Amino acid sequence: DEYIRFIAQNLTPGRDLPRPTGLISGAAQNDGRKVQRQHVLFEEQLAFVLGHELAHHHLGHLPCTGKPGPLGSGDLARVLSSQVPLLNQPNEAAADLAGTTNVLDAGARRAGAHWTEEGALLTMRFFAGLSGGFAANLLLAFQHSHPAPQLRTPLIQQSANYWRRNGGVGIPVLRTGG
């Protein structure tokens, strides 16, 4: 939380992320268990982002996923969601559900530490810290292509819980246009 506050207060558009100093004690930097846990969390965050983006492709949200031939409802949905930010939010929610399943599926096959949804939740916490209060996010939601992180967090949690309850089967998510 201290790191998120530091970044939110010192972030400047067009400039590199500020580098905080003194947030992690020397003892924590030398604790192998903590360092290993940080690596696992980073891998989970990266796996979620990649799983989310791959879900967009798989679910037909991208222009390159359209089929040749006459334009259909999926093509119209892709065009509208790319031009009207609010219309893209259902795509983002669907990609969060499928992305969570992707992380858990890949994590279940890993040797050693299995990935969980914790990296995804940490990513949402980071975005929530950068974007300000929940009320402000809801009031300006129509301007954003992604739902507020506070709305995405329960989707990720529900998706992970569903996956666990159903023996590694994720929440069914429909492809755009069918």
C-alpha positions, 0 to 999 in steps of 0.5 A, a space after each residue: 500500500 505504501 508503494 502504491 501511494 508513493 507511485 500515485 503521488 509521484 506519477 507524471 505522464 510521459 516520464 518513467 515510473 519514480 523509483 522509491 527508496 527505503 520502502 523495503 528494509 534490508 532484512 526483508 531484501 535478504 530474506 530468501 522466503 520473502 524474495 521468493 514470494 515476491 517472485 511468485 507474486 510477480 509471475 502471477 501478476 504477469 500470468 494474469 495480464 497475459 491470460 487476460 489479453 489472450 482471452 480477448 483474442 480467444 473471445 473474439 474481442 479484437 479486430 483480427 479475430 473477425 471472420 472473412 465475409 459479410 459483417 456480422 453482429 460480432 464485427 459491429 460489437 468489436 467496432 463499437 467497443 473500440 470507439 465507445 469506451 463504456 461499450 468495451 467494459 463487458 469485454 474487459 469483464 469477460 477477459 478477467 473471468 477467462 484470464 483468471 481461469 487461464 492463470 489457475 489452469 497454467 498454475 495448476 500445472 506448475 511444479 512447486 508453487 501453484 499460481 493463484 488469483 492473488 497476483 490478479 487481485 494485487 494488480 487490481 489493488 494497484 490500479 485502484 490505488 492509482 485511480 482514486 476513490 470508488 465514487 469517482 471511478 463510478 461517476 466517470 465510468 463511461 469515459 473508461 474502457 475498463 471497469 473500475 478495479 473495485 468492480 473487477 476484483 469480485 469478478 476475479 474472486 468469483 471466477 477463482 472460486 468457481 474454478 475451484 468448486 468445479 474441479 478446474 473448470 472456469 466460468 463459461 464465457 461466450 465468444 463475441 458474435 456467438 
